[in-house]
């Protein structure tokens, strides 16, 4: 199976082509960046496909990270993946950044729990905890750092993610210290590809994976209580907005 993997969720713009038949990464490129994914991604994908010596039609599947991550970055990668999939008539799958962080550690077959953690700011992290066999111990969530540190109850962990150092620096002094701390700015694109090959397209949609509730809330201001008999015809006449849509005049 030939997989094109794409990751723009965090502080990297990356793509790779994996051949699962030979277990080889045919081509790969990853650029460290906090901004500018939209301008960098398509040229980067073009270079990767050229290096692989393949047309998009030769691919079997496209995989992209779905988050948690940057609001804009996620859309850049997912839009590109869906566009390529549509043009080449290939399935597109999504996988979380938390699972992509954990995958290479779980593959080593250790017994220690694995904490994947991403900085959510404001003293919060996105995190999940899995056992050495990949079984879920704490499902993906966003929580205060203090809550994430309760994972110390599972034993000395391997912590990975761009918030790994944050957790390690505040690790409870009365708990076994982390076995290893990998503060990686983004997941390894090769593991994004391997997970993309492993997931079921029917259960792994390529759409943003949100853990934080929307910041916007319904307004508490009630609309003016105007009786139908008091309204004049001129007050409900539609006006033309700047974008050409119709809206009721106030």
Secondary structure, DSSP 8 states (H G I E B T S, - for coil): -EEEEEE-SSSEEEEEEEETTTTEEEEEEEEE-SS-HHHHHHHHHHHHHHHHT--GGG-SEEEEE--SS-HHHHHHHHHHHHHHHHHHT-EEEEE-HHHHHHHHHHTTT-SS-EEEEEEEETTEEEEEEE-TTS-EEEEEEEEEHHHHGGGGGG-S-EEESTTHHHHHHT--TTS---SEEE--SS--HHHHHHHHHHS-TTT--SS----S--S------------GGG--GGGG-EEE-TTS-EEE--
